Amino acid sequence: MITLMFVPKRTDAAVLIRAAFSESMRDGTLRGPDNGLAATYADDGFWELGQRRYSSFECTRPVYLRVTDSDGSRECLGPYDRIKVAHGTVSTHDKWLGAHATSGGLICAEDLWREIAFLTDR
């Protein structure tokens, strides 16, 4: 199981979501293994869970990323002991790994990951 911790926009409590894996897809959704909608990424850079908004989410256990590039090529990265997804980017500690959305026009659409799967093993 992977636990994603959503960091609140303000002083709300963090929310934990546990799933076998989750995928962030080009349509801006985060889905669980049953394809159920867990969260939606808004144009202003916040994740929406129901009526609440969160600035980021993190995973703080060993996790692999299976990413699909804009050209359809796929690769497995990791393991990483900490992943943070914020403002359209994916990072570990202070290292930028990739992007799933353009953030302020800094990323070209061709450089975006089309799909990201969070996995416990390869």
N, CA, C and O atoms as a GROMACS GRO file, in nm:
protein
  488
    1MET      N    1   0.083  -0.119   0.000
    1MET     CA    2   0.000   0.000   0.000
    1MET      C    3   0.088   0.125   0.000
    1MET      O    4   0.192   0.130   0.066
    2ILE      N    5   0.045   0.224  -0.073
    2ILE     CA    6   0.112   0.353  -0.075
    2ILE      C    7   0.020   0.453  -0.007
    2ILE      O    8  -0.100   0.454  -0.032
    3THR      N    9   0.077   0.537   0.078
    3THR     CA   10   0.001   0.642   0.144
    3THR      C   11   0.044   0.776   0.087
    3THR      O   12   0.162   0.810   0.090
    4LEU      N   13  -0.052   0.852   0.036
    4LEU     CA   14  -0.026   0.987  -0.012
    4LEU      C   15  -0.081   1.084   0.091
    4LEU      O   16  -0.196   1.073   0.132
    5MET      N   17   0.001   1.180   0.132
    5MET     CA   18  -0.042   1.281   0.228
    5MET      C   19  -0.063   1.413   0.154
    5MET      O   20   0.032   1.469   0.098
    6PHE      N   21  -0.186   1.461   0.153
    6PHE     CA   22  -0.218   1.588   0.088
    6PHE      C   23  -0.197   1.700   0.187
    6PHE      O   24  -0.256   1.700   0.296
    7VAL      N   25  -0.113   1.798   0.150
    7VAL     CA   26  -0.078   1.911   0.234
    7VAL      C   27  -0.180   2.022   0.210
    7VAL      O   28  -0.202   2.062   0.096
    8PRO      N   29  -0.244   2.072   0.318
    8PRO     CA   30  -0.352   2.169   0.301
    8PRO      C   31  -0.306   2.304   0.250
    8PRO      O   32  -0.192   2.345   0.267
    9LYS      N   33  -0.400   2.373   0.185
    9LYS     CA   34  -0.377   2.507   0.133
    9LYS      C   35  -0.359   2.605   0.247
    9LYS      O   36  -0.274   2.694   0.241
   10ARG      N   37  -0.438   2.590   0.350
   10ARG     CA   38  -0.431   2.681   0.466
   10ARG      C   39  -0.404   2.600   0.591
   10ARG      O   40  -0.313   2.517   0.593
   11THR      N   41  -0.481   2.624   0.694
   11THR     CA   42  -0.458   2.558   0.823
   11THR      C   43  -0.542   2.433   0.842
   11THR      O   44  -0.553   2.382   0.953
   12ASP      N   45  -0.603   2.383   0.735
   12ASP     CA   46  -0.679   2.258   0.744
   12ASP      C   47  -0.584   2.143   0.778
   12ASP      O   48  -0.463   2.155   0.763
   13ALA      N   49  -0.641   2.034   0.821
   13ALA     CA   50  -0.561   1.915   0.851
   13ALA      C   51  -0.519   1.847   0.721
   13ALA      O   52  -0.589   1.853   0.620
   14ALA      N   53  -0.405   1.781   0.726
   14ALA     CA   54  -0.360   1.702   0.611
   14ALA      C   55  -0.453   1.583   0.594
   14ALA      O   56  -0.516   1.539   0.691
   15VAL      N   57  -0.461   1.531   0.473
   15VAL     CA   58  -0.546   1.416   0.443
   15VAL      C   59  -0.457   1.304   0.391
   15VAL      O   60  -0.372   1.326   0.304
   16LEU      N   61  -0.477   1.185   0.443
   16LEU     CA   62  -0.402   1.067   0.398
   16LEU      C   63  -0.492   0.980   0.312
   16LEU      O   64  -0.606   0.952   0.348
   17ILE      N   65  -0.440   0.937   0.197
   17ILE     CA   66  -0.511   0.845   0.109
   17ILE      C   67  -0.422   0.724   0.089
   17ILE      O   68  -0.306   0.738   0.050
   18ARG      N   69  -0.475   0.605   0.117
   18ARG     CA   70  -0.400   0.481   0.098
   18ARG      C   71  -0.457   0.406  -0.022
   18ARG      O   72  -0.578   0.393  -0.037
   19ALA      N   73  -0.366   0.357  -0.107
   19ALA     CA   74  -0.409   0.282  -0.225
   19ALA      C   75  -0.297   0.188  -0.267
   19ALA      O   76  -0.182   0.204  -0.227
   20ALA      N   77  -0.331   0.092  -0.348
   20ALA     CA   78  -0.230   0.001  -0.403
   20ALA      C   79  -0.139   0.079  -0.497
   20ALA      O   80  -0.018   0.055  -0.500
   21PHE      N   81  -0.194   0.170  -0.574
   21PHE     CA   82  -0.116   0.263  -0.655
   21PHE      C   83  -0.209   0.376  -0.697
   21PHE      O   84  -0.331   0.363  -0.688
   22SER      N   85  -0.152   0.484  -0.743
   22SER     CA   86  -0.230   0.596  -0.792
   22SER      C   87  -0.165   0.647  -0.918
   22SER      O   88  -0.043   0.637  -0.934
   23GLU      N   89  -0.243   0.700  -1.008
   23GLU     CA   90  -0.189   0.752  -1.131
   23GLU      C   91  -0.233   0.895  -1.153
   23GLU      O   92  -0.350   0.929  -1.133
   24SER      N   93  -0.141   0.978  -1.193
   24SER     CA   94  -0.173   1.115  -1.230
   24SER      C   95  -0.171   1.120  -1.382
   24SER      O   96  -0.066   1.101  -1.444
   25MET      N   97  -0.286   1.144  -1.442
   25MET     CA   98  -0.295   1.136  -1.587
   25MET      C   99  -0.305   1.274  -1.651
   25MET      O  100  -0.328   1.374  -1.583
   26ARG      N  101  -0.287   1.278  -1.779
   26ARG     CA  102  -0.287   1.402  -1.857
   26ARG      C  103  -0.414   1.484  -1.835
   26ARG      O  104  -0.412   1.606  -1.850
   27ASP      N  105  -0.525   1.418  -1.800
   27ASP     CA  106  -0.650   1.491  -1.780
   27ASP      C  107  -0.656   1.559  -1.643
   27ASP      O  108  -0.759   1.616  -1.607
   28GLY      N  109  -0.548   1.554  -1.566
   28GLY     CA  110  -0.543   1.623  -1.439
   28GLY      C  111  -0.610   1.550  -1.325
   28GLY      O  112  -0.649   1.612  -1.226
   29THR      N  113  -0.624   1.420  -1.336
   29THR     CA  114  -0.687   1.344  -1.229
   29THR      C  115  -0.587   1.251  -1.163
   29THR      O  116  -0.491   1.205  -1.226
   30LEU      N  117  -0.611   1.224  -1.038
   30LEU     CA  118  -0.535   1.125  -0.964
   30LEU      C  119  -0.633   1.014  -0.933
   30LEU      O  120  -0.736   1.036  -0.870
   31ARG      N  121  -0.600   0.892  -0.978
   31ARG     CA  122  -0.694   0.781  -0.967
   31ARG      C  123  -0.632   0.664  -0.893
   31ARG      O  124  -0.510   0.645  -0.896
   32GLY      N  125  -0.716   0.588  -0.827
   32GLY     CA  126  -0.673   0.468  -0.757
   32GLY      C  127  -0.674   0.349  -0.849
   32GLY      O  128  -0.702   0.363  -0.968
   33PRO      N  129  -0.642   0.230  -0.796
   33PRO     CA  130  -0.632   0.111  -0.880
   33PRO      C  131  -0.764   0.068  -0.944
   33PRO      O  132  -0.762   0.000  -1.047
   34ASP      N  133  -0.875   0.106  -0.887
   34ASP     CA  134  -1.005   0.073  -0.945
   34ASP      C  135  -1.053   0.181  -1.041
   34ASP      O  136  -1.169   0.182  -1.082
   35ASN      N  137  -0.962   0.274  -1.076
   35ASN     CA  138  -0.989   0.388  -1.163
   35ASN      C  139  -1.082   0.490  -1.097
   35ASN      O  140  -1.132   0.580  -1.164
   36GLY      N  141  -1.105   0.476  -0.967
   36GLY     CA  142  -1.187   0.573  -0.894
   36GLY      C  143  -1.113   0.705  -0.876
   36GLY      O  144  -0.994   0.707  -0.848
   37LEU      N  145  -1.185   0.813  -0.892
   37LEU     CA  146  -1.127   0.946  -0.881
   37LEU      C  147  -1.090   0.977  -0.736
   37LEU      O  148  -1.175   0.971  -0.647
   38ALA      N  149  -0.962   1.010  -0.712
   38ALA     CA  150  -0.915   1.044  -0.578
   38ALA      C  151  -0.901   1.196  -0.564
   38ALA      O  152  -0.937   1.252  -0.461
   39ALA      N  153  -0.849   1.262  -0.668
   39ALA     CA  154  -0.828   1.407  -0.663
   39ALA      C  155  -0.820   1.461  -0.805
   39ALA      O  156  -0.800   1.386  -0.901
   40THR      N  157  -0.835   1.593  -0.817
   40THR     CA  158  -0.827   1.660  -0.946
   40THR      C  159  -0.728   1.775  -0.934
   40THR      O  160  -0.729   1.849  -0.835
   41TYR      N  161  -0.642   1.790  -1.034
   41TYR     CA  162  -0.545   1.899  -1.037
   41TYR      C  163  -0.607   2.019  -1.108
   41TYR      O  164  -0.648   2.008  -1.224
   42ALA      N  165  -0.615   2.132  -1.039
   42ALA     CA  166  -0.676   2.253  -1.094
   42ALA      C  167  -0.572   2.337  -1.169
   42ALA      O  168  -0.452   2.325  -1.144
   43ASP      N  169  -0.619   2.422  -1.260
   43ASP     CA  170  -0.531   2.506  -1.340
   43ASP      C  171  -0.444   2.599  -1.255
   43ASP      O  172  -0.336   2.640  -1.299
   44ASP      N  173  -0.490   2.634  -1.134
   44ASP     CA  174  -0.412   2.726  -1.050
   44ASP      C  175  -0.308   2.655  -0.965
   44ASP      O  176  -0.246   2.717  -0.879
   45GLY      N  177  -0.288   2.524  -0.988
   45GLY     CA  178  -0.181   2.452  -0.920
   45GLY      C  179  -0.218   2.383  -0.791
   45GLY      O  180  -0.130   2.334  -0.721
   46PHE      N  181  -0.347   2.377  -0.759
   46PHE     CA  182  -0.390   2.310  -0.636
   46PHE      C  183  -0.461   2.179  -0.669
   46PHE      O  184  -0.524   2.166  -0.774
   47TRP      N  185  -0.450   2.083  -0.578
   47TRP     CA  186  -0.522   1.956  -0.588
   47TRP      C  187  -0.655   1.970  -0.516
   47TRP      O  188  -0.659   2.024  -0.405
   48GLU      N  189  -0.761   1.924  -0.575
   48GLU     CA  190  -0.894   1.932  -0.515
   48GLU      C  191  -0.941   1.792  -0.476
   48GLU      O  192  -0.945   1.702  -0.559
   49LEU      N  193  -0.975   1.777  -0.349
   49LEU     CA  194  -1.034   1.654  -0.296
   49LEU      C  195  -1.170   1.695  -0.243
   49LEU      O  196  -1.180   1.757  -0.137
   50GLY      N  197  -1.273   1.661  -0.316
   50GLY     CA  198  -1.407   1.707  -0.277
   50GLY      C  199  -1.411   1.858  -0.283
   50GLY      O  200  -1.378   1.918  -0.386
   51GLN      N  201  -1.451   1.921  -0.174
   51GLN     CA  202  -1.463   2.067  -0.168
   51GLN      C  203  -1.336   2.135  -0.115
   51GLN      O  204  -1.330   2.258  -0.110
   52ARG      N  205  -1.235   2.058  -0.077
   52ARG     CA  206  -1.113   2.115  -0.019
   52ARG      C  207  -1.000   2.117  -0.120
   52ARG      O  208  -0.994   2.036  -0.213
   53ARG      N  209  -0.908   2.214  -0.099
   53ARG     CA  210  -0.795   2.232  -0.190
   53ARG      C  211  -0.664   2.212  -0.115
   53ARG      O  212  -0.649   2.252   0.001
   54TYR      N  213  -0.569   2.148  -0.183
   54TYR     CA  214  -0.440   2.116  -0.122
   54TYR      C  215  -0.328   2.159  -0.215
   54TYR      O  216  -0.338   2.144  -0.337
   55SER      N  217  -0.221   2.213  -0.156
   55SER     CA  218  -0.111   2.266  -0.237
   55SER      C  219  -0.021   2.157  -0.294
   55SER      O  220   0.045   2.179  -0.396
   56SER      N  221  -0.019   2.040  -0.232
   56SER     CA  222   0.070   1.934  -0.279
   56SER      C  223   0.030   1.801  -0.215
   56SER      O  224  -0.055   1.796  -0.126
   57PHE      N  225   0.094   1.695  -0.263
   57PHE     CA  226   0.086   1.568  -0.190
   57PHE      C  227   0.223   1.504  -0.188
   57PHE      O  228   0.306   1.529  -0.276
   58GLU      N  229   0.246   1.421  -0.086
   58GLU     CA  230   0.375   1.358  -0.064
   58GLU      C  231   0.359   1.210  -0.035
   58GLU      O  232   0.254   1.166   0.012
   59CYS      N  233   0.463   1.136  -0.063
   59CYS     CA  234   0.472   0.996  -0.026
   59CYS      C  235   0.607   0.980   0.041
   59CYS      O  236   0.711   1.012  -0.017
   60THR      N  237   0.607   0.931   0.165
   60THR     CA  238   0.731   0.924   0.241
   60THR      C  239   0.772   0.780   0.275
   60THR      O  240   0.819   0.752   0.385
   61ARG      N  241   0.753   0.693   0.182
   61ARG     CA  242   0.804   0.556   0.194
   61ARG      C  243   0.864   0.519   0.060
   61ARG      O  244   0.836   0.585  -0.040
   62PRO      N  245   0.944   0.416   0.054
   62PRO     CA  246   1.005   0.381  -0.075
   62PRO      C  247   0.898   0.363  -0.183
   62PRO      O  248   0.802   0.288  -0.167
   63VAL      N  249   0.918   0.433  -0.294
   63VAL     CA  250   0.822   0.430  -0.404
   63VAL      C  251   0.898   0.438  -0.536
   63VAL      O  252   0.999   0.507  -0.548
   64TYR      N  253   0.847   0.366  -0.634
   64TYR     CA  254   0.895   0.373  -0.771
   64TYR      C  255   0.795   0.457  -0.850
   64TYR      O  256   0.677   0.462  -0.818
   65LEU      N  257   0.844   0.522  -0.953
   65LEU     CA  258   0.758   0.594  -1.047
   65LEU      C  259   0.767   0.526  -1.182
   65LEU      O  260   0.876   0.506  -1.235
   66ARG      N  261   0.653   0.491  -1.238
   66ARG     CA  262   0.647   0.444  -1.376
   66ARG      C  263   0.588   0.559  -1.455
   66ARG      O  264   0.470   0.590  -1.441
   67VAL      N  265   0.669   0.623  -1.539
   67VAL     CA  266   0.625   0.743  -1.609
   67VAL      C  267   0.613   0.716  -1.758
   67VAL      O  268   0.690   0.639  -1.816
   68THR      N  269   0.514   0.780  -1.818
   68THR     CA  270   0.495   0.775  -1.963
   68THR      C  271   0.516   0.916  -2.015
   68THR      O  272   0.446   1.009  -1.973
   69ASP      N  273   0.611   0.933  -2.105
   69ASP     CA  274   0.642   1.063  -2.163
   69ASP      C  275   0.536   1.104  -2.265
   69ASP      O  276   0.448   1.025  -2.300
   70SER      N  277   0.546   1.227  -2.312
   70SER     CA  278   0.449   1.277  -2.410
   70SER      C  279   0.454   1.200  -2.540
   70SER      O  280   0.355   1.198  -2.614
   71ASP      N  281   0.568   1.136  -2.572
   71ASP     CA  282   0.578   1.058  -2.695
   71ASP      C  283   0.533   0.912  -2.677
   71ASP      O  284   0.539   0.833  -2.771
   72GLY      N  285   0.488   0.877  -2.555
   72GLY     CA  286   0.438   0.743  -2.529
   72GLY      C  287   0.542   0.647  -2.473
   72GLY      O  288   0.507   0.535  -2.435
   73SER      N  289   0.669   0.688  -2.467
   73SER     CA  290   0.771   0.599  -2.411
   73SER      C  291   0.754   0.591  -2.259
   73SER      O  292   0.710   0.686  -2.194
   74ARG      N  293   0.788   0.475  -2.205
   74ARG     CA  294   0.763   0.448  -2.062
   74ARG      C  295   0.894   0.404  -1.996
   74ARG      O  296   0.972   0.329  -2.055
   75GLU      N  297   0.916   0.450  -1.872
   75GLU     CA  298   1.032   0.406  -1.795
   75GLU      C  299   0.997   0.401  -1.647
   75GLU      O  300   0.903   0.466  -1.601
   76CYS      N  301   1.074   0.322  -1.573
   76CYS     CA  302   1.055   0.309  -1.429
   76CYS      C  303   1.171   0.378  -1.359
   76CYS      O  304   1.287   0.352  -1.391
   77LEU      N  305   1.141   0.464  -1.263
   77LEU     CA  306   1.241   0.541  -1.190
   77LEU      C  307   1.235   0.506  -1.042
   77LEU      O  308   1.128   0.471  -0.990
   78GLY      N  309   1.346   0.515  -0.974
   78GLY     CA  310   1.346   0.494  -0.830
   78GLY      C  311   1.419   0.368  -0.791
   78GLY      O  312   1.484   0.304  -0.874
   79PRO      N  313   1.408   0.332  -0.666
   79PRO     CA  314   1.310   0.381  -0.568
   79PRO      C  315   1.354   0.513  -0.504
   79PRO      O  316   1.472   0.544  -0.496
   80TYR      N  317   1.255   0.588  -0.460
   80TYR     CA  318   1.275   0.714  -0.389
   80TYR      C  319   1.215   0.700  -0.250
   80TYR      O  320   1.108   0.640  -0.235
   81ASP      N  321   1.282   0.755  -0.150
   81ASP     CA  322   1.229   0.746  -0.014
   81ASP      C  323   1.131   0.859   0.017
   81ASP      O  324   1.062   0.854   0.119
   82ARG      N  325   1.123   0.959  -0.071
   82ARG     CA  326   1.028   1.069  -0.053
   82ARG      C  327   0.997   1.130  -0.190
   82ARG      O  328   1.088   1.162  -0.266
   83ILE      N  329   0.869   1.145  -0.220
   83ILE     CA  330   0.824   1.210  -0.343
   83ILE      C  331   0.730   1.322  -0.303
   83ILE      O  332   0.646   1.306  -0.215
   84LYS      N  333   0.744   1.436  -0.369
   84LYS     CA  334   0.651   1.548  -0.348
   84LYS      C  335   0.601   1.594  -0.485
   84LYS      O  336   0.679   1.613  -0.578
   85VAL      N  337   0.470   1.610  -0.495
   85VAL     CA  338   0.406   1.657  -0.618
   85VAL      C  339   0.341   1.792  -0.585
   85VAL      O  340   0.245   1.798  -0.509
   86ALA      N  341   0.395   1.899  -0.644
   86ALA     CA  342   0.346   2.035  -0.615
   86ALA      C  343   0.365   2.124  -0.737
   86ALA      O  344   0.467   2.116  -0.806
   87HIS      N  345   0.268   2.208  -0.764
   87HIS     CA  346   0.273   2.307  -0.872
   87HIS      C  347   0.311   2.246  -1.007
   87HIS      O  348   0.384   2.306  -1.085
   88GLY      N  349   0.260   2.126  -1.033
   88GLY     CA  350   0.282   2.062  -1.161
   88GLY      C  351   0.411   1.984  -1.173
   88GLY      O  352   0.439   1.926  -1.278
   89THR      N  353   0.492   1.982  -1.066
   89THR     CA  354   0.620   1.914  -1.073
   89THR      C  355   0.626   1.797  -0.975
   89THR      O  356   0.550   1.790  -0.879
   90VAL      N  357   0.718   1.706  -1.002
   90VAL     CA  358   0.744   1.591  -0.915
   90VAL      C  359   0.890   1.600  -0.873
   90VAL      O  360   0.979   1.614  -0.957
   91SER      N  361   0.915   1.594  -0.742
   91SER     CA  362   1.052   1.605  -0.693
   91SER      C  363   1.076   1.507  -0.580
   91SER      O  364   0.982   1.452  -0.522
   92THR      N  365   1.204   1.486  -0.549
   92THR     CA  366   1.244   1.409  -0.434
   92THR      C  367   1.346   1.493  -0.359
   92THR      O  368   1.446   1.536  -0.416
   93HIS      N  369   1.320   1.518  -0.232
   93HIS     CA  370   1.402   1.609  -0.152
   93HIS      C  371   1.415   1.739  -0.231
   93HIS      O  372   1.313   1.805  -0.254
   94ASP      N  373   1.533   1.779  -0.273
   94ASP     CA  374   1.550   1.903  -0.350
   94ASP      C  375   1.577   1.878  -0.498
   94ASP      O  376   1.618   1.970  -0.569
   95LYS      N  377   1.556   1.756  -0.544
   95LYS     CA  378   1.586   1.721  -0.683
   95LYS      C  379   1.458   1.713  -0.767
   95LYS      O  380   1.366   1.638  -0.733
   96TRP      N  381   1.453   1.790  -0.875
   96TRP     CA  382   1.341   1.789  -0.969
   96TRP      C  383   1.348   1.662  -1.053
   96TRP      O  384   1.453   1.632  -1.110
   97LEU      N  385   1.237   1.589  -1.061
   97LEU     CA  386   1.234   1.467  -1.140
   97LEU      C  387   1.161   1.483  -1.272
   97LEU      O  388   1.203   1.426  -1.373
   98GLY      N  389   1.053   1.560  -1.273
   98GLY     CA  390   0.974   1.577  -1.394
   98GLY      C  391   0.852   1.662  -1.366
   98GLY      O  392   0.836   1.715  -1.256
   99ALA      N  393   0.766   1.674  -1.466
   99ALA     CA  394   0.646   1.757  -1.453
   99ALA      C  395   0.526   1.688  -1.517
   99ALA      O  396   0.539   1.618  -1.617
  100HIS      N  397   0.408   1.710  -1.456
  100HIS     CA  398   0.284   1.656  -1.512
  100HIS      C  399   0.193   1.767  -1.563
  100HIS      O  400   0.091   1.740  -1.626
  101ALA      N  401   0.231   1.894  -1.536
  101ALA     CA  402   0.152   2.009  -1.583
  101ALA      C  403   0.247   2.127  -1.601
  101ALA      O  404   0.350   2.136  -1.534
  102THR      N  405   0.211   2.216  -1.691
  102THR     CA  406   0.294   2.335  -1.708
  102THR      C  407   0.277   2.423  -1.585
  102THR      O  408   0.166   2.444  -1.538
  103SER      N  409   0.386   2.474  -1.535
  103SER     CA  410   0.381   2.559  -1.416
  103SER      C  411   0.435   2.696  -1.452
  103SER      O  412   0.556   2.718  -1.458
  104GLY      N  413   0.343   2.788  -1.476
  104GLY     CA  414   0.383   2.924  -1.510
  104GLY      C  415   0.454   2.935  -1.644
  104GLY      O  416   0.530   3.029  -1.666
  105GLY      N  417   0.430   2.839  -1.734
  105GLY     CA  418   0.490   2.844  -1.866
  105GLY      C  419   0.637   2.805  -1.868
  105GLY      O  420   0.704   2.823  -1.970
  106LEU      N  421   0.689   2.750  -1.758
  106LEU     CA  422   0.830   2.713  -1.751
  106LEU      C  423   0.859   2.580  -1.819
  106LEU      O  424   0.975   2.551  -1.850
  107ILE      N  425   0.757   2.499  -1.841
  107ILE     CA  426   0.775   2.365  -1.898
  107ILE      C  427   0.705   2.359  -2.034
  107ILE      O  428   0.591   2.404  -2.047
  108CYS      N  429   0.773   2.305  -2.135
  108CYS     CA  430   0.710   2.282  -2.265
  108CYS      C  431   0.618   2.161  -2.256
  108CYS      O  432   0.646   2.067  -2.181
  109ALA      N  433   0.509   2.163  -2.331
  109ALA     CA  434   0.414   2.051  -2.330
  109ALA      C  435   0.481   1.920  -2.370
  109ALA      O  436   0.441   1.814  -2.322
  110GLU      N  437   0.582   1.926  -2.456
  110GLU     CA  438   0.652   1.805  -2.500
  110GLU      C  439   0.732   1.741  -2.388
  110GLU      O  440   0.764   1.622  -2.395
  111ASP      N  441   0.766   1.818  -2.284
  111ASP     CA  442   0.847   1.768  -2.173
  111ASP      C  443   0.763   1.712  -2.059
  111ASP      O  444   0.818   1.662  -1.961
  112LEU      N  445   0.631   1.718  -2.070
  112LEU     CA  446   0.544   1.672  -1.962
  112LEU      C  447   0.531   1.521  -1.960
  112LEU      O  448   0.532   1.456  -2.064
  113TRP      N  449   0.520   1.467  -1.840
  113TRP     CA  450   0.485   1.326  -1.825
  113TRP      C  451   0.335   1.314  -1.846
  113TRP      O  452   0.258   1.387  -1.783
  114ARG      N  453   0.294   1.226  -1.932
  114ARG     CA  454   0.153   1.206  -1.961
  114ARG      C  455   0.084   1.123  -1.853
  114ARG      O  456  -0.034   1.141  -1.825
  115GLU      N  457   0.161   1.034  -1.792
  115GLU     CA  458   0.105   0.948  -1.689
  115GLU      C  459   0.214   0.913  -1.589
  115GLU      O  460   0.329   0.891  -1.627
  116ILE      N  461   0.177   0.907  -1.462
  116ILE     CA  462   0.270   0.869  -1.355
  116ILE      C  463   0.200   0.768  -1.268
  116ILE      O  464   0.091   0.793  -1.217
  117ALA      N  465   0.262   0.653  -1.250
  117ALA     CA  466   0.210   0.552  -1.158
  117ALA      C  467   0.304   0.545  -1.038
  117ALA      O  468   0.426   0.542  -1.055
  118PHE      N  469   0.249   0.543  -0.918
  118PHE     CA  470   0.325   0.531  -0.794
  118PHE      C  471   0.318   0.385  -0.751
  118PHE      O  472   0.209   0.334  -0.724
  119LEU      N  473   0.434   0.317  -0.744
  119LEU     CA  474   0.438   0.174  -0.722
  119LEU      C  475   0.526   0.138  -0.603
  119LEU      O  476   0.620   0.209  -0.570
  120THR      N  477   0.493   0.026  -0.538
  120THR     CA  478   0.576  -0.021  -0.427
  120THR      C  479   0.694  -0.104  -0.475
  120THR      O  480   0.793  -0.120  -0.403
  121ASP      N  481   0.685  -0.158  -0.596
  121ASP     CA  482   0.799  -0.229  -0.656
  121ASP      C  483   0.790  -0.217  -0.807
  121ASP      O  484   0.689  -0.173  -0.862
  122ARG      N  485   0.896  -0.257  -0.873
  122ARG     CA  486   0.902  -0.244  -1.020
  122ARG      C  487   0.807  -0.341  -1.080
  122ARG      O  488   0.796  -0.347  -1.203
   0.00000   0.00000   0.00000
